């Protein structure tokens, strides 16, 4: 049917010059002109098909490479998202653990500072007690020394009017270590009036005073030793706590830096995760569009190839028919009929 249509078109095209034709119309073979025209059409259709095929192949190459690149990009994004999730979780757990350790370190440092503060306050109280005791002990020992000297020199009358005698009376009133008999004898001695001389009774006043002095001196030495031990213990405690505070402070500083670094890292990974998810979504949409477009292009190209192939076959069949000897007789008959119709119209 396509051949018949092309033949008719070709014949009509060959008859077009007949409106001014004369007896010279039989001088040239119009079929040859039609065949030449059809061959030119055939060549043009073939070239257009080759060009279309070349463009299609380039487009499909682009489809293949683009979809391949997109597939790689999509796979990379999916792998990255799969890695980022656990990485973020792990970093958050590490950050939380470090924060808990930081809190514990801060509490330990504060406890060490409190311990030093309490130890210092206790040391100050102990030192105040010690200083008071030492002042009293010094005064008491001095009074006893003067009392012993006065008694030994027989100058007890003058001594009784001194401040040292008053101190000695206070010692006897407050001390629980003096025996009652000794206390009574000493009080009697201290109660003597000026000008009266000391006469030894049942006890030796000098011996009693020396005994009290020795006991007070021993107590003073023990108190001094106790104070020295307390000072040493305090200094060792403060030194240890200062060392602990320094070590814990360094650990706190390191943990603060680690927490800060982890915070920045987590924020970056979360941003990266969001960007990767968005990029993955866009790539998947573009990949789907590419597949649709490429498949559509293939369908269109195949339809065009089918139509072009039919057109080429029709042109070839037409040329074959026109090159046949029967075509010339058919054309002559058609030409004669056309000429007669033209004459009648004239």
Residue pairs with C-beta under 8 A, 6 or more apart in sequence:
2 310
2 311
2 313
2 314
2 317
3 314
3 317
3 318
3 321
5 314
6 38
6 314
6 315
6 318
7 318
7 321
7 322
10 34
10 37
10 38
10 318
10 322
11 34
11 331
11 334
13 34
13 37
14 30
14 31
14 33
14 34
14 331
15 30
15 334
15 335
15 338
18 25
18 335
18 338
18 339
18 342
19 342
21 339
25 335
25 339
29 328
30 331
30 335
31 322
31 327
31 328
31 331
34 322
35 319
35 322
35 323
38 315
38 318
38 319
38 322
39 319
41 315
42 312
42 315
42 316
42 319
45 308
45 311
45 312
45 315
46 312
48 308
49 305
49 308
49 309
49 312
52 301
52 304
52 305
52 308
53 305
56 297
56 301
59 294
59 297
60 294
60 297
60 298
63 290
63 293
63 294
63 297
66 290
67 287
67 290
67 291
67 294
70 283
70 286
70 287
70 290
71 287
73 279
73 283
74 280
74 283
74 284
74 287
77 276
77 277
77 279
77 280
77 283
78 280
80 272
80 276
81 273
81 276
81 277
81 280
84 269
84 272
84 273
84 276
85 273
87 269
88 266
88 269
88 270
88 273
91 262
91 265
91 266
91 269
92 266
94 262
95 259
95 262
95 263
95 266
98 255
98 258
98 259
98 262
99 259
101 255
102 252
102 255
102 256
102 259
105 248
105 251
105 252
105 255
106 252
108 244
108 248
109 244
109 245
109 248
109 249
109 252
112 241
112 244
112 245
112 248
113 241
113 245
115 237
115 241
116 237
116 238
116 241
116 242
116 245
119 234
119 237
119 238
119 241
120 234
120 238
122 234
123 230
123 231
123 234
126 227
126 230
127 227
130 223
130 227
133 220
133 223
134 220
134 223
134 224
137 216
137 219
137 220
137 223
139 167
140 167
140 171
140 216
141 213
141 216
141 217
141 220
142 164
142 167
143 163
143 164
143 165
143 167
143 168
143 171
144 168
144 171
144 209
144 212
144 213
144 216
145 213
146 159
146 162
146 164
147 159
147 164
147 165
147 168
147 209
148 206
148 209
148 210
148 213
150 156
150 158
150 159
151 159
151 189
151 198
151 205
151 206
151 209
152 206
154 197
154 198
156 189
156 192
156 197
156 198
157 192
157 194
157 195
157 196
157 197
159 165
160 190
160 192
160 194
161 194
165 190
168 186
168 190
169 187
169 190
171 212
172 178
172 183
172 186
172 187
172 190
175 212
177 212
177 215
178 186
178 208
178 212
181 202
181 203
182 203
182 208
182 211
185 201
185 202
185 203
185 205
185 208
186 205
186 208
186 209
188 201
189 198
189 205
192 198
198 205
321 327
